[in-house]
Amino acid sequence: MTGTTVGFVGLGSMGRGMAGSLLRAGHTVRVWNRSPEPVAALVAEGAQAADSLAEVFDADTVVSMLANDDAVERLLLDPALLTGAAATLHVNMATVSLALAERAEALHAEHGIGYVAAPVLGRPPVAAEGRLNILAAGAADLLARAEPLFAAMGQRTWHFGESPRQANTAKISTNFLLACAIESLAEACSLADAHGVRPTDLVEMLTSTLFPGPIYSGYGAMVAERRYEPAGFRLPLGLKDVGLALEAGAARHVPLPFGSILRDAFLDALAHGDGDKDWAAVAAVARRRAGLPE
C-alpha cells in the first residue's frame, strides 16, 4: 500500500468520514477511539486498530479530530505520551481555543513534534465524501508534509499563516458568523410567521434572490421547516464555538455584541432540552420569544 502511515484519533461523526477518505487515498491508517464501534467499522474498510494512544503516536503522522479543548488536553497533551512518540507531526483538526492552540504548539515543540492546526468546514456527509474545506496554519515545511492528507480529505486547503492559532482564529470567526446567520434567519422567519407569511415561502424567495448559497438555503430550510434532527452539528458544540469567539474577542479587546445574545439563546435552547438537536434548533428560541408554536 502506498502513502503515509497515519494515526487517527477521534472517530465521531466527522472523524469517521475523514479517516475513510485517507484510507481510500491509499494511506495506512491506524485508528483509535474511546468507543469501539467506529473502530470496528473502519477496520472492516482496511484500517488498523490501535490498542492505545501510544500506538497511534508510533505512526509517522497523527491526525486528530476531537470535540473540544478538554478532550484534546486530556488525551493528547500528556507529556508522557509525547515523550515516547515516534510521530514527528500532529495535525489537529478540531475547533479549539486559541489558548489551547498555543499551549499545544509549545508542548509539541518541547518534544520535537511538529504541530499544525487544520480545522474544517463541512458537515458529516461532506467529510465522508472527502470534500471538506480545510483551514490550515503552521510552519511551511509541516504544511507541505500534511498536504497529501489534506488533498485526500478536502476539496481545498486555505492557508492562514505560520502560527497554528491563526487557523483556529479563522475557524472560530467563521463559526461565529454562521451562528449569527442562523439567529438572523430564525428571527426573520418568526417575524414573517407572526404576520401570516409562511417561513418556507420567505426562505425560498431569499435564497433565490438576495441570499443564495449553502448556508442560507441549508439552514434556512431547517429553520423554516423546524427540522432539527438528525443533528449534523449538535447544539452544545455551537454554544462551545460561540464561547470560543467571545473568549478570543476578550483576549484582544474586540467587542462581539451579538456573541452575548447568541450565548444566551443557545443556553435557552439547552435549558429547554434541545441538546441532542442540530444547532439550528436555536431557532426555537426565537419562536418561543415571539409566542409562536415550537
C-alpha positions in Angstrom: 0.0 0.0 0.0 1.3 3.5 -0.9 1.1 6.6 1.2 1.9 7.7 4.7 1.2 5.8 7.9 -1.3 7.9 9.7 -2.5 7.6 13.3 -6.1 8.9 13.6 -7.7 9.8 16.9 -11.4 10.7 17.2 -13.9 8.8 15.1 -17.0 10.9 15.7 -19.5 11.9 13.0 -16.7 13.9 11.3 -13.7 11.8 12.1 -15.1 8.6 10.7 -15.5 10.1 7.2 -12.1 11.8 7.3 -10.3 8.6 8.2 -12.2 6.8 5.5 -11.1 9.4 2.9 -7.5 8.7 4.0 -8.0 5.0 3.5 -9.4 5.5 0.0 -6.4 7.6 -0.9 -4.1 4.7 -0.1 -2.7 5.7 3.2 -2.2 3.2 6.0 -4.5 4.4 8.8 -4.2 3.3 12.4 -7.3 4.3 14.3 -8.2 4.9 18.0 -11.5 6.0 19.6 -13.0 5.8 23.0 -15.9 3.7 21.8 -15.1 0.6 19.8 -17.9 0.6 17.2 -16.4 3.1 14.7 -13.0 1.5 15.1 -14.5 -1.9 14.0 -16.3 -0.2 11.1 -13.1 1.3 9.8 -11.1 -1.9 10.3 -13.6 -3.6 8.0 -12.6 -1.0 5.4 -8.9 -1.7 5.8 -7.8 0.4 8.8 -5.6 -0.9 11.6 -7.0 -0.8 15.2 -4.7 0.8 17.7 -4.8 -0.6 21.3 -3.6 2.6 22.8 -2.8 6.3 22.1 0.9 5.4 22.3 0.4 3.0 19.4 -1.2 5.8 17.4 1.7 8.1 18.1 4.1 5.4 16.7 2.8 6.4 13.2 4.7 8.9 11.1 1.9 11.5 11.4 -1.0 11.8 13.8 -4.3 13.4 12.8 -6.9 14.1 15.5 -10.5 15.2 15.3 -11.8 15.6 18.9 -14.8 17.5 20.2 -13.3 20.3 22.4 -10.4 21.6 24.4 -11.0 19.2 27.3 -10.7 16.1 25.1 -7.6 17.3 23.4 -6.0 18.3 26.7 -6.8 15.1 28.4 -6.0 12.7 25.6 -3.2 14.2 23.5 -1.3 16.8 25.6 0.0 14.2 28.0 3.8 14.8 28.3 4.4 11.1 28.8 2.6 10.3 25.6 4.6 12.9 23.6 7.9 11.9 25.2 7.6 8.3 23.9 6.1 9.3 20.5 7.8 8.3 17.2 5.5 10.7 15.3 7.1 13.9 14.0 3.9 15.7 13.0 0.5 16.1 14.7 -2.3 17.7 12.6 -5.1 18.8 15.0 -8.3 19.3 13.0 -10.6 20.1 15.9 -12.0 23.6 16.7 -10.2 24.6 19.9 -9.5 27.7 21.8 -6.6 30.0 20.9 -5.1 29.4 24.3 -5.1 25.6 23.8 -3.6 26.1 20.3 -0.6 28.0 21.7 -0.2 25.5 24.6 -0.3 22.5 22.2 2.2 24.1 19.8 4.7 24.8 22.6 4.3 21.4 24.2 4.8 19.6 20.9 7.9 21.7 20.2 9.4 20.7 23.5 9.1 17.0 22.4 10.4 17.5 18.9 7.0 17.0 17.2 5.7 19.4 14.6 2.2 20.8 15.2 -0.3 22.0 12.6 -3.8 23.3 13.1 -6.3 22.4 10.4 -10.0 22.8 11.4 -12.5 22.1 8.7 -15.7 23.4 7.1 -18.4 20.9 6.2 -20.9 18.5 7.8 -20.5 14.7 8.1 -21.7 13.8 4.6 -19.1 16.2 3.2 -16.4 14.7 5.3 -17.4 11.2 4.1 -17.1 12.4 0.5 -13.6 14.0 1.1 -15.0 17.4 0.1 -14.1 19.4 3.2 -12.6 22.9 3.1 -9.6 22.8 5.4 -8.3 25.9 7.2 -4.6 25.3 7.9 -1.8 27.1 9.6 1.7 26.1 10.7 5.3 26.0 9.6 5.5 25.8 5.8 7.5 22.6 5.8 4.9 20.9 8.0 2.0 22.1 5.9 3.8 20.6 2.9 4.1 17.3 4.6 0.4 17.4 5.5 -0.8 18.4 2.1 -1.3 14.9 0.7 -3.6 14.2 3.7 -5.5 17.4 3.2 -5.9 16.5 -0.5 -7.5 13.2 0.5 -9.9 14.8 3.0 -10.8 18.0 1.3 -11.6 19.9 -1.9 -9.4 22.9 -1.0 -6.9 23.9 1.7 -6.9 27.5 2.8 -3.6 28.8 4.4 -3.8 31.3 7.2 -0.2 31.7 8.4 2.6 30.1 10.2 1.2 30.1 13.7 -1.4 27.3 14.3 -3.6 29.6 16.3 -4.3 31.6 13.1 -6.2 28.6 11.6 -8.2 28.3 14.8 -8.9 32.1 14.7 -10.3 31.7 11.2 -12.5 28.8 12.1 -13.8 30.4 15.3 -14.6 33.6 13.3 -16.4 31.5 10.6 -18.5 29.6 13.1 -19.4 32.9 14.9 -20.7 34.2 11.6 -22.6 31.0 10.9 -24.3 31.3 14.3 -25.2 34.9 13.6 -26.7 33.8 10.2 -28.8 31.1 11.9 -30.1 33.5 14.5 -31.0 36.2 11.9 -32.8 33.5 9.9 -34.7 32.5 13.0 -35.8 36.0 13.8 -36.8 36.9 10.2 -38.8 33.7 9.9 -40.5 34.3 13.3 -41.4 37.8 12.2 -42.8 36.6 8.9 -44.8 33.8 10.6 -46.3 36.1 13.2 -47.8 38.2 10.3 -49.1 35.2 8.4 -46.3 34.7 5.9 -45.1 31.1 5.6 -41.4 30.9 6.6 -40.8 28.3 3.8 -42.0 30.9 1.2 -39.8 33.6 2.7 -36.7 31.4 2.7 -37.4 30.2 -0.9 -37.5 33.9 -2.0 -34.5 34.9 -0.1 -32.3 32.0 -1.2 -33.4 32.6 -4.9 -32.6 36.3 -4.8 -30.6 38.1 -2.1 -29.0 35.2 -0.2 -28.1 32.3 -2.5 -25.6 29.7 -1.2 -25.4 26.7 1.1 -25.7 28.5 4.4 -29.0 30.3 3.8 -30.5 27.6 1.7 -29.5 24.7 4.0 -30.0 26.3 7.4 -32.9 28.4 6.1 -34.8 25.3 5.2 -34.1 23.7 8.6 -35.3 26.9 10.4 -38.4 27.4 8.2 -39.4 23.7 8.5 -38.4 23.5 12.1 -36.4 20.4 11.2 -33.5 20.0 13.7 -32.9 16.3 13.6 -30.8 14.4 12.8 -28.1 16.7 14.1 -25.2 17.4 11.7 -23.6 19.7 14.3 -25.0 19.4 17.8 -26.3 22.4 19.7 -23.8 22.2 22.6 -20.9 22.4 20.0 -22.5 25.6 18.8 -22.5 27.0 22.3 -18.9 26.0 22.6 -17.9 27.8 19.5 -19.8 31.0 20.4 -17.9 30.8 23.8 -14.6 30.5 21.9 -15.4 33.6 19.9 -16.2 35.6 23.0 -13.0 34.4 24.7 -10.9 35.3 21.6 -12.6 38.7 21.4 -11.9 39.4 25.1 -8.3 38.5 24.7 -7.7 41.3 22.2 -10.5 43.7 23.4 -12.7 43.0 20.4 -16.3 43.6 21.3 -18.7 41.0 19.9 -22.2 42.3 21.0 -24.0 39.6 19.0 -21.9 37.0 20.8 -23.6 37.6 24.1 -27.0 37.4 22.5 -26.1 34.1 20.8 -24.7 32.6 24.0 -28.0 33.3 25.9 -30.0 31.9 23.0 -28.0 28.7 23.0 -28.3 28.4 26.7 -32.0 28.9 26.5 -32.2 26.1 23.9 -30.2 23.8 26.1 -32.4 24.6 29.1 -35.4 23.5 27.1 -33.9 20.1 26.3 -32.6 20.6 22.8 -29.1 19.4 23.5 -29.3 16.5 21.1 -30.6 18.6 18.2 -28.7 20.4 15.4 -27.5 23.9 16.4 -30.2 25.2 14.0 -32.6 24.4 16.9 -31.6 27.7 18.4 -34.3 29.0 16.1 -36.9 27.5 18.5 -35.8 30.2 21.0 -36.8 33.0 18.6 -40.2 31.4 18.1 -40.7 30.9 21.8 -39.9 34.5 22.5 -42.4 35.5 19.8 -45.1 33.4 21.3 -45.2 31.1 18.3 -45.7 27.3 18.5 -42.4 25.5 18.5 
